[in-house]
């Protein structure tokens, strides 16, 4: 108990670094221009492309994609921006390797299907790139995650998973509240990915969303690759939107860590029913047996005693929600009902109050400073911050605020949950990707208004 108390106090003390003058936190002078290569310009990659093209401190030096339609759209975006056309790499699945051989960028942004992330991250590091930003997740198997961690350590590179929900405005306001003790000591947290993806997993091969029940070779965009994971895998396939913010709330890898995990999966009905409803019982895809349970629930135990509940729910009709619940000894916040309750401060005992007044009072300094720049950025503006943090880290030659250990811990929930489900919901020990350094590392994420 004494060690846990020490670690909790250390984390709270470090949070006070947000009050330090910026000059104490950033001593080096920012570089003038950052040379970036973008691998993958599908619909998600185009979000990053748009943000990179907006920046005056960034030069896009190379773009790689094998889809002619997506590449044409990307070229059009670049042309309209007035920026110089970068070198284009295409033609086969390994065109990105030629890019890394011929272009020496300061940083690489990867926005390709999940199964390519590990290979592309490690390939970038091996080529000498010191900063790699990858869309979620960073690997498929648990060994993939260890491979990425070991490569980052070997080549002294920085790997940042571009988890945008960590920068959602309400999420960051709550981070501010947690650090200032509004909710007291953290006890239990919840989150997840609760998003009806049926029209993402299936389409007509032309439109990116819906209009049909095709996937795989006959699908377009995410339906061409993402749905296959639902056919062959059963676990929390997309944990990072929920676990990223939660990890920052309780200083995971920085005074705290995940200790163990167990997962449960429901029956699989949603995707089959969608195919039958939209394409008919005789459609060939109606014969596909989807392995992914419609609702996967994962419980995580932490070193400092907190519990976490994650839910993955993408195959059934439902409104979008990440299902956040941040609960401490003094009160809690839940995003589904957009409400807060703080004992002794909320107007009525045992009754929710609307969150907005609290969100305004504790609006994070990053949003106060950069809200104008977020206008038009994807996902309500939070996409701006992940690219901003990545670029600013390169300019200052500093570690990224979310590092390879964060990426591995958040992303590894997927293979661990698959293992737990496969073993009849057994509790699985969670690996320590920091090799014990979690006890000494200090929080660095969003301590000020810089990035």
Steps between C-alpha positions, in 0.01 A plus 500: 500500500787738576643456150158562341450814708844624402433443130163672515651800677785511249252508213298781661815698570612469140164625380595827664760544227221659299555808714868536408606774257518373143862609476587240763330226305631583153856616497590419140420712198245360257620403153368699204361226275423130538524258207217243515418188298145365504441128444133437431263765362168323533218682674684510834831588339332786318400649838869508595596628156261793537650595836858467374422721200359771725823537694767751396764313702460172311622386159334192354784325319345164407165322478440128457182307420406213267138607441480717188170658603627607842831614352320716243297665776815565701676658201199723445511612863870580472449689176223713646711580806761678289776288655763324291408151382695241703661189356233238437555129570254237381476183294536219753455421869864577577530834325537651847837328535627678190375827650704439815807411294483810279354766730639584841213672679507636853181314574264243351123487547341158442129464421466154345307183594585367846697200382763724336570726798766293677701436184482862389590639843803275534600556135492876558716472812747271325533752217609768744172685556492618861131595522220268394132584545269204447126469488361251751581218563876427486485122465285189470673248728656558841841428346435781250477745789823382659671521159397865460615587853835329451551671163427844648751431778763360263484789254426765764190603310170649610179314416176687563165335449269770362218446751284807447239446775765587759455855368118514497396822668284351775755224559774757550284714731444190712877436498538850640242418770669172589837670538348771719333244725137579417404133510735406784706184472426296187316171565327374184500601134305391194525560128490322170409507136123487468436590140273340238752410228278283284502757217879526538558125491275454197445702182444462126865525400456859385364702790704492823196464723205265447309455172571128507625199696835432332836480676850372433595492132160641400497772765636854495692696760479342848263229379786372286708404806343581837209257475734202462606555861139449607495172309810352659550668839304524827610762750510875554621594152509875562579587863705817466223762478385396845824401669714794379323771701456263796873426503576872527250540785680241714859545374543159340869432420584805712450394862236239423448210263253237381543179702247254358212467258201277435248519214156365420339485157131476414353296219546631143177599323519863385709472182316192372161661563611815317601299192171313494300821548686703235614233255262209550538156653636365170791745483835314517610706800199375697690170527803662669547408866620809683717419800486843666240516777261794471597634844843430652552606862849528650597558863845628595666518843762769563804506727362787708169323559275657236270286288415564135211374288524520119230407250531437126158520332507559123262245343160604632271801445589768755591870525869582519648513848835435662330437833742688723458484878763656725426426864688597814450535872325838461286452189487404134445602139319304230498604136187309395273725704743796483476531876714540811444444867743633761407444861458826690522709184218379274173689570300199618615192685485173302397682181690562178574849378570604141871492418531822299581740784777268615631459145519877461674548835759228441544539125852375432766762415569322169144559384499855635806582292446297182121487455513730196754271328275198558222644284435265209727228639356151514303347787389828653846653487687244706689370194690829496669424830650160414674637189591818687661301783686277255641791298589709804685206655712470185569873490618500860677162469310381807318176580142491381241553778359154430790260449567144388427359846158667499435373148593145595303490824181640346519300179599170666157482661379352171713181489474460877121520487497246215710268713272542802186427298664198335597362841148523637527850648814430697681786666820577307809667644570833327858542375706793621637653181702753704701223671442651842556864405130579557587548867732791423361666186301821549186620319572721199173507304333841461667669795473844339358678197781416257411157357 
